Amino acid sequence: MLDADALLKQALKMAGHHRLALAAVLFGAIGLWAGGHFVVTPDLQKIKALKKESQNIELKRDSLAGLIRLENGLKKYSSFFANTRDVSWVVDTLNGVAKETGVEITSFAPRGESRFPDYDKVSLSVTARGQYHALGDFMSRVEQAVPQIRLSGLSLRFAESAGEQPALNASLSVSVYYPSEPLRKIFS
């Protein structure tokens, strides 16, 4: 038969076990919450910050690679810029090429200086005298041998000539380009 006292004792015993289980579950839940709040959340914030920093480093690396490519591309053009602002080397160069080609330079005159954001341009007017083919050879040699000198604005007129072939007077504009300060730093 059933003993009521035994059942009551058994029920109280089980209620104690349930209390212990409930307390263990409650303390476990509090432990999980505290662990998540004080351990996991700060770690997640650190992980987010590290991801953001990693993205910034990647952007910086890409930007730096782009700048290096740009600098290397610009360096290809450095040979088209003169190293010195003194134009006496231009006069000497033109006189030397004229002598080699049989052309006589009769005058040099400054035309002024133009400033642009990335470079400056100094221009000279040059008047020369010679045979048609000699003048062509002169201009070709100057442009091929000296990339810093650009010839433009050519006008030809017949000159008084005592020789067999008629001579020509040539007027042309000579321009020399100098890099701006930022470009000079890249080129050096």
C-alpha positions as CSV (number, residue, x, y, z in Angstrom):
1,M,0.0,0.0,0.0
2,L,0.9,3.5,-0.3
3,D,2.4,5.2,2.5
4,A,1.4,8.9,2.6
5,D,4.4,9.9,4.7
6,A,6.8,8.2,2.4
7,L,5.2,9.9,-0.6
8,L,5.5,13.3,1.1
9,K,9.1,12.7,2.0
10,Q,9.7,11.6,-1.6
11,A,8.0,14.7,-3.0
12,L,10.0,17.0,-0.7
13,K,13.2,15.3,-1.7
14,M,12.4,15.8,-5.4
15,A,11.4,19.4,-4.8
16,G,14.9,19.9,-3.3
17,H,16.5,18.4,-6.3
18,H,14.4,20.6,-8.5
19,R,15.4,23.6,-6.6
20,L,19.1,22.7,-7.0
21,A,18.5,22.1,-10.7
22,L,16.6,25.4,-11.0
23,A,19.4,27.2,-9.1
24,A,22.0,25.6,-11.4
25,V,20.1,26.6,-14.5
26,L,19.7,30.1,-13.1
27,F,23.4,30.5,-12.2
28,G,24.3,29.0,-15.6
29,A,22.1,31.5,-17.4
30,I,23.6,34.4,-15.3
31,G,27.1,33.1,-16.1
32,L,26.3,32.9,-19.9
33,W,24.9,36.5,-19.8
34,A,27.9,37.8,-17.9
35,G,30.3,35.9,-20.1
36,G,28.6,37.2,-23.2
37,H,28.4,40.8,-21.9
38,F,31.9,41.1,-20.4
39,V,33.9,38.7,-22.6
40,V,32.3,38.2,-26.0
41,T,30.9,41.7,-26.6
42,P,34.3,43.4,-26.1
43,D,35.9,40.8,-28.3
44,L,33.4,41.4,-31.1
45,Q,34.0,45.1,-30.9
46,K,37.8,44.4,-31.1
47,I,37.1,42.2,-34.1
48,K,35.0,44.9,-35.8
49,A,37.8,47.5,-35.2
50,L,40.4,45.1,-36.6
51,K,38.3,44.5,-39.7
52,K,37.9,48.3,-40.2
53,E,41.7,48.8,-39.7
54,S,42.4,46.0,-42.1
55,Q,40.1,47.6,-44.7
56,N,41.9,51.0,-44.2
57,I,45.3,49.3,-44.6
58,E,44.1,47.7,-47.9
59,L,42.8,51.1,-49.1
60,K,46.1,52.7,-48.3
61,R,48.0,49.9,-50.0
62,D,45.9,50.3,-53.1
63,S,46.3,54.1,-53.1
64,L,50.0,53.8,-52.7
65,A,50.3,51.3,-55.5
66,G,48.3,53.7,-57.7
67,L,50.6,56.5,-56.8
68,I,53.7,54.4,-57.6
69,R,52.2,53.5,-61.0
70,L,51.4,57.2,-61.7
71,E,54.9,58.3,-60.7
72,N,56.5,55.6,-62.9
73,G,54.2,56.8,-65.8
74,L,55.3,60.4,-65.2
75,K,59.0,59.5,-65.1
76,K,58.6,58.4,-68.7
77,Y,58.0,62.0,-69.6
78,S,60.9,63.4,-67.6
79,S,63.2,63.5,-70.7
80,F,60.8,66.1,-72.3
81,F,61.6,68.6,-69.5
82,A,64.7,70.6,-69.3
83,N,66.9,70.4,-66.2
84,T,67.9,74.0,-66.0
85,R,66.0,77.3,-66.6
86,D,69.0,78.9,-68.2
87,V,68.3,79.0,-72.0
88,S,71.9,79.5,-73.0
89,W,72.2,75.7,-73.6
90,V,69.3,76.0,-76.0
91,V,71.2,78.7,-78.0
92,D,74.4,76.6,-77.9
93,T,72.5,73.5,-79.1
94,L,70.8,75.3,-81.9
95,N,74.0,76.9,-83.0
96,G,75.8,73.5,-83.0
97,V,73.1,71.8,-85.1
98,A,73.0,74.8,-87.5
99,K,76.7,74.5,-88.0
100,E,76.4,70.7,-88.7
101,T,73.6,71.2,-91.3
102,G,74.9,74.3,-93.1
103,V,72.2,76.7,-91.7
104,E,73.1,80.2,-90.5
105,I,71.1,81.4,-87.4
106,T,70.7,85.2,-87.8
107,S,68.9,86.0,-84.6
108,F,67.5,84.8,-81.3
109,A,64.8,86.8,-79.4
110,P,63.0,85.9,-76.2
111,R,59.2,85.5,-76.6
112,G,58.3,85.2,-73.0
113,E,57.5,82.6,-70.3
114,S,54.1,80.9,-69.7
115,R,53.3,79.3,-66.4
116,F,51.0,76.3,-66.2
117,P,50.0,74.2,-63.1
118,D,52.5,71.4,-63.9
119,Y,55.1,73.1,-66.0
120,D,56.5,76.3,-67.3
121,K,57.3,77.1,-70.9
122,V,60.0,79.5,-72.2
123,S,59.8,80.5,-75.8
124,L,62.3,82.1,-78.2
125,S,62.0,83.4,-81.7
126,V,64.7,82.1,-84.0
127,T,65.5,83.4,-87.5
128,A,67.7,81.2,-89.7
129,R,68.9,81.2,-93.3
130,G,69.7,78.3,-95.5
131,Q,68.8,76.0,-98.3
132,Y,65.4,74.3,-98.1
133,H,66.8,70.8,-97.4
134,A,69.4,72.2,-95.0
135,L,66.6,73.9,-93.0
136,G,64.6,70.7,-93.0
137,D,67.6,68.7,-91.8
138,F,68.3,71.4,-89.1
139,M,64.7,71.2,-87.7
140,S,64.6,67.4,-87.9
141,R,67.9,67.0,-86.0
142,V,66.9,69.4,-83.3
143,E,63.6,67.7,-82.6
144,Q,65.1,64.2,-82.7
145,A,68.3,64.8,-80.8
146,V,66.9,67.2,-78.1
147,P,63.5,66.1,-76.8
148,Q,63.4,69.2,-74.4
149,I,63.2,71.6,-77.4
150,R,60.0,71.9,-79.4
151,L,59.9,73.8,-82.7
152,S,56.7,75.4,-84.0
153,G,55.3,78.3,-86.0
154,L,57.5,78.0,-89.0
155,S,57.4,80.6,-91.8
156,L,59.6,80.5,-94.8
157,R,60.5,83.3,-97.2
158,F,62.8,83.5,-100.2
159,A,66.0,85.3,-99.4
160,E,68.4,87.2,-101.7
161,S,70.8,84.6,-102.9
162,A,74.0,84.7,-105.0
163,G,74.2,80.9,-105.2
164,E,72.7,78.5,-107.6
165,Q,69.9,77.4,-105.3
166,P,67.7,80.0,-103.7
167,A,68.1,80.5,-100.0
168,L,65.3,80.8,-97.6
169,N,64.8,82.8,-94.4
170,A,63.0,80.8,-91.8
171,S,61.3,82.2,-88.7
172,L,60.3,79.7,-86.1
173,S,59.3,79.5,-82.4
174,V,61.4,77.4,-80.1
175,S,59.9,76.3,-76.8
176,V,61.5,74.7,-73.8
177,Y,59.5,73.1,-70.9
178,Y,60.4,73.0,-67.3
179,P,58.6,70.9,-64.7
180,S,56.8,72.5,-61.7
181,E,58.2,71.9,-58.2
182,P,56.1,68.7,-57.5
183,L,57.1,67.2,-60.8
184,R,60.7,68.0,-60.2
185,K,60.5,66.0,-57.0
186,I,59.1,63.0,-58.9
187,F,61.7,63.2,-61.6
188,S,64.6,63.4,-59.2
